[in-house]
Amino acid sequence: MSVRSISLHALKDVIEEIYASKSKFDRKCSESQLPRETVEQHLYTYLNQKYGLKPLILEWAQAVIAGVRRYSSEDNDVAVFGKIMHHEIDEEFRFVQRQLKETVQELLRVYLRGKYQTKSEEEILGILHKKMNMSVQEAEWVDIVKYMYNAADAVSIIVKVREVIKSVSAERPKPQARSREEPTQDQTAIPYHHFVKVLLDFQLSGHEKFLQKFVQSFRRVDSDRNGVVSEHQFRCLLRLIDSGKSDAKINQLLDLIDPHNNQMITFSEVSFGEKEPFPRSVYVIYCSKREMQKNASPSCHRNW
C-alpha cells in the first residue's frame, strides 16, 4: 500500500494540531491524576479522535512519519518534532525554539529602530515584515549573531551563515548579461528564513549534545523503547547517572515527577521536569522586551 503524500505546509499544520491536542490532553491527565502520553503515543490518540477509523488512523500516521523523515533536513520545526517523537529531546524544547524566533525578530526590529530613527513605528514594522519575507543584510545578521552568542559560538554561526549564502547563491539561476546601470545582487545578504534556520539548527545541535549522555542512559533502562519508564527503571536510570544518589533523594524526585504513583514516567518528564538529573536547555535565550523598546542595547542573558 502506498503512503499518503503530505506537503511540508500540511505537515506543519498537523504537527501544531498534535501539540495543541496534547497540551489539552496533558491538562486532563493532570486533573484526573493519570499519566501523560509521549508525543509518539499522542499521535495515535489525536488521529483516533479526528478520524476514528483504524485504516485512516494508520494511513495518516504513516503519512506523518514519512513526512517527518522527508522534511526534517529542510525545516527545523519538523526536525524538532521528529526528535521528540524518537525520544531524543524533550517536548518543551519546542518552546525554546519559539523563543529564539521571537528574539531574532525583536532584535532585528531594534536594529531597524536604531537605523531609521526618524521613521514611525508603523514604518519600522513595515520594513521589518518586508525583510522577514526577503533577506537580511550582512550588517544586520552579524549584529544579531554577535549580540546573542558568545565569541566562539558567534564565529561558528557566522561561518555557517556564509556557507548557506554561498549555497543559496549557487542555486539561483545565473543572470543574463546586465547593463552597468543595473544593480548587482548583494552577495552577503541571506534570506531571513535561512538565517533563522541556521540559528535554530545550531541551538538544536547544542541541545542534543547536552542531552546525549542522558539519552544513552535512558535507552539502557527503557527496554520497550517507547519513551516511558516505570519506578524501578527510573531508579536504575538515576543510579546510572549518579551512583551516589540516595534513596531519599530519588524518592523526593519521584514525588515530584510521579506524584500519583502511576508507574509511567515519560522521557520528557525526566529530562525536563526538574533540575535533576538534567536541567532545562542551557541554550535558552531570554530578552527583556521592555529594555529593547527603550534602546538598541536590549538586556539579554543566557541561561547557562
N, C-alpha and C positions, 0 to 999 in steps of 0.2 A: 504494500500500500504506500502510495506517495505521500510525503509530508506536506501539509499545507504551507504555502509560501506566505511570508509576512514581511511587510516593509519595515524599515527602521522606524519611521514615524509611528506606524501602528503598534510596533513592539514597545516603544517607549510609552505610548498611551496605556497599554496593557500593564506594563511594569508599574506605572503610577497608580493604576486602579488596584493592583495587588497590594502595594504599600498602604493605600488608604483603607482597603478592606482589612488588612492585617492589623492596622492601628485600632480599628473598631473592635476587631476580634480579641485583641490583647486586653482591651479595657473590660470587655465582657468576661474574659477568663479571670482577670484580677478580681472583679466584683463577685464572681462565682467561686473564687478560690480554686480555680482549675489551672493546670499547667499551660504554658504558652506553646505555640507551634513554632517550628522553624519556618523560614520563608519557603523552603522547598516543600514542606508539608502543606503550608497555607496556599500554595499554588493550586493544589488539587481541591482544597476547601473552597477557594474562590471560584474555580471553574465549575465545581458542583453546584454552588449557589447560583451561578449565572446560567448554566446550561442544563444541569440535572441529568441528562442522558449520558451514560458511560461512553458510548462511541465519540460523542462530541467532546467530552472531557479529555479523553485520550488524544483526540485529534489536535485540540488546542494546546495541550501540554507538550506534545511533540513539536508543535509549531513554535512555541515559546522557547523551548530548549534548543531547537535548531537555529532560531533567530539569534539567541544569545551567542551561540557558537559562531555564527556568521558575522555579527556586527560588533563583537567585543573589541576588536582591534581598532575600529574606527570611531567608536563612541564610548566615552568614559562612563556614562550613566549605565549603559548596558554591561560594561565590564564589571562595574561595582556590583550590579545585581547578580551577575553570574558567579562572582567570587563569594557573595553572601550565600547564594544557593549551595555552593560547594563547601561551605563552612571554612573558608579561607580568611575571611574578615568578618567583623561584627556588623550587625544590621545598622547600628547607629552611625556608622562611618558615612553613610549617605548624607547625614545632616552636616558632617564636617565638610563634605564636598559642596553642599549647597551654600554653606557659609563662605567658602572660598570664592565661589562665583559672585556672591553679593559683595564681597570685599574688593575684588578686582573691579567690578563695575563702579563701586563707590570711589575707589582710588583714581580711576580714570576721570570720573566726574570732578573730583577735587583738582586734578591736574588741569583740566579744561577751565575750571573756575579761575584758577590762578593765571592761566594763559590769556583768557579773554575777560579781563576784569570789568570792562565797560558793558559787557553783554548782560541781558536779563537772565534770570534763572530758566525761564522758558526757552530762550535761545540756546543756553548751555545744554539743556536736556535734549533739544533737537539735534545738536552736534553729537552728543553722546550716543543717541539712538542710531544716528547715521553711521558712526564709527563701529558700533556693535554689529551692524549689518554689513559692514565693509571691512576696512583694515585699520590697524593702529600703527602709527609711525614709530620709528626706532626710539626717538627721544621719549615717547610715551611708554612703550612697553619696557624699556630698560629702566626707567624711573620706577615703575611699579614693581619690577622684579627686585631691584636693589633695596626698595623700601620694605618689601615683605619678607626677604630671606637674608640669612647671614651671608658673609662674603663668599665662603666656599660653595654654598648651595646656589647663590646667585650666579657664580661663574658657570657652574654646571648647566643651569637653566638657560643662560644666555647662549651658550654653545648649542644647546638643543634647539632653541628657537631659531638660530641661524641655519641649522640643518634643515628645519622644517621650511624656512623661507626658500632655501635652495630647491628643496623637493617640490614645493608648490610652484615655484618659478619654472622648473623643468617640465612640469605637467601642462603649463599653459601653451597654447598654440603659438608658434613663432610668428610675430607680426610681419606684415609686408613692409617693404622699404617705405620709410616715413620721411616727411619733409623736415627741414630744420626747425620750422616753427612748431611742429607737433611735439608735445612734451613726452619724455620717456617715462616709463613706469618706475616707481620707487622700488628699488631692489632691496631695501632694508625694512619695508613695511611687511606686516603679517596679517592675514585675515583674523579678525577678532576671535572667531570660534576656534581657529587653530591655536592661537595663543593661549586661550583658556584651557584647551585640551592638554597642552604641554604642562601647565601648572597642575591640573587635575591628575594627570598620569604620574607626575613627579610625586605628588602627595600620596597617591595610591601605592606606588612602589615603596615609598618610605614606610607606610603603614604595614604593608606586607612583611617587610624586613623586621619591623618592630614586633610583629606577632609570630614570626617564623618559628621560634623555639616553642612557643605556646601551642601552635597548631600541631607541631610534631608530637608534643606530649599528649595533646587531646586525642589525636588519632590512635595513639597507643592504647588508650583506655576505651575509646569508642568502638567497640568490637563490631557493632552493626553498621558503622559508618553513616549513621543517619543524623548526626549532629546533636544527639540527645544522650545524656549520661544519667545513671542512677546515683543514689547517695554513695554507694560503695565505689563506683567508678570515679565519682567526684573526689572522694578521699584519696584514692590512688593517684589521681591527677595532681592534687596539691602536694602529695609526697614526692611525686616525680619532679615537681618544680622546686620544692623546698623540703628536703628530707627532715629538717629540724622543726617543721611546723607542728605545734602541739595540738592535741585533740580538742582542747578548749578553744583554740583559735579557729580550727576547722568547723567546730560546732557553731561558733559565732558567725562564720561566713555562711553556713548552711541556713541559719535562721534568717539571714538577710536575703539570700538568693532563692531558697525553697521554704518559705515560712509555713506552708501548709502541708509539708512532707508529701508532695506528690510523686517524688522519686523520678521526676522527669525534668532535668535541667538542660537547657539548650546551650549551644556553643556561645551564642551572643550574650546570654545571661552571665556566663562565666567570664568571658573575655572583657565584657564591658561593665558588668554590674557594680563592682567595687574597685577600689584602687589595689586590691589584692585579688588574685595573684598578679594581674596586669592592669595598669591604669588605662584610661581612655587615650585615644590617639595623641601622640606627642606633637602632631603636626597641625593641631587646631590653631587657627589664627583669629584672634579677637580684635576688633576695631571699634572704637567709640565713634558713632556717627555724629554725636554732638560735637566732638572735637574736630571731626572732618569738616563739619559745616562752618566752624569758626575760622579755620585757617587751612592752609595747604600742607600742614605738618600733622596729620592725624595721629592720635595716641593709640598705637598698636603694640601688642607684645605677643610673644609666642608662649604657649602653654607647655613648657619643657618638662 
